[in-house]
Amino acid sequence: MIVCVCNRVSDRDITRHAHAGMSFDDIQLELGVATCCGACEGCARDIVNQCSASHPTAALRQEGAANASGFNNFAVA
């Protein structure tokens, strides 16, 4: 999906750069996201935060899904 229409930056572009360890400011400088009208800044920042190592939301969602399905990672003694 195109996040930044002004500079034609997709969510995949942002994700790829965030997974490479770049901050939002670095990505903004590299790709030009949120440098024109600014309407995409919130969405772009959300994508970067979701990909950040310090915010492992994907891991938490997977764990929650596993526990909801009845699967438990903990052994009962």
C-alpha positions in Angstrom: 0.0 0.0 0.0 1.2 3.5 -0.7 1.7 5.4 2.5 3.2 8.6 1.2 1.4 9.7 -2.0 3.6 12.8 -2.5 6.8 10.7 -2.7 5.3 7.3 -3.7 6.6 5.5 -0.6 5.0 2.2 0.3 4.5 0.4 3.6 7.0 -2.2 2.3 9.6 0.4 1.7 9.2 1.7 5.2 9.2 -1.8 6.7 12.3 -2.8 4.9 14.2 0.2 6.1 12.9 -0.2 9.7 13.9 -3.8 9.8 17.4 -2.7 8.7 17.6 -0.7 11.9 16.8 2.8 10.6 14.8 5.2 12.8 11.9 7.2 11.5 14.2 10.3 11.0 16.6 8.2 9.0 13.8 6.8 6.8 12.4 10.2 6.4 15.7 11.5 5.1 16.3 8.4 2.9 12.8 8.0 1.3 11.3 11.5 1.7 8.3 10.1 3.6 6.3 12.9 5.4 8.4 15.7 3.9 5.7 17.3 1.7 2.1 17.6 3.0 2.7 15.5 6.1 -0.6 13.6 6.0 1.2 10.3 6.0 3.5 10.9 9.1 1.3 9.2 11.6 0.9 6.1 9.5 4.6 6.0 8.7 5.6 6.4 12.3 3.2 3.6 13.3 4.8 1.2 10.7 8.3 2.1 12.0 7.2 1.5 15.6 5.7 -1.9 14.7 8.9 -2.9 13.1 11.1 -1.7 15.9 13.0 -4.2 18.0 12.1 -2.4 21.2 8.3 -2.8 20.3 7.9 -6.5 19.5 4.2 -6.3 18.8 4.2 -9.1 16.3 5.7 -11.5 18.9 3.1 -10.5 21.4 0.3 -11.0 19.0 1.6 -14.5 18.0 1.9 -15.5 21.7 -1.7 -14.3 22.4 -3.0 -16.2 19.4 -1.2 -19.4 20.5 -2.6 -19.1 24.1 -6.1 -18.3 22.7 -6.1 -21.5 20.7 -5.4 -23.6 23.9 -1.7 -24.1 23.2 0.4 -23.4 26.3 4.2 -23.1 26.2 4.6 -23.8 29.9 5.0 -27.3 31.3 3.0 -28.2 34.3 5.1 -29.8 37.1 
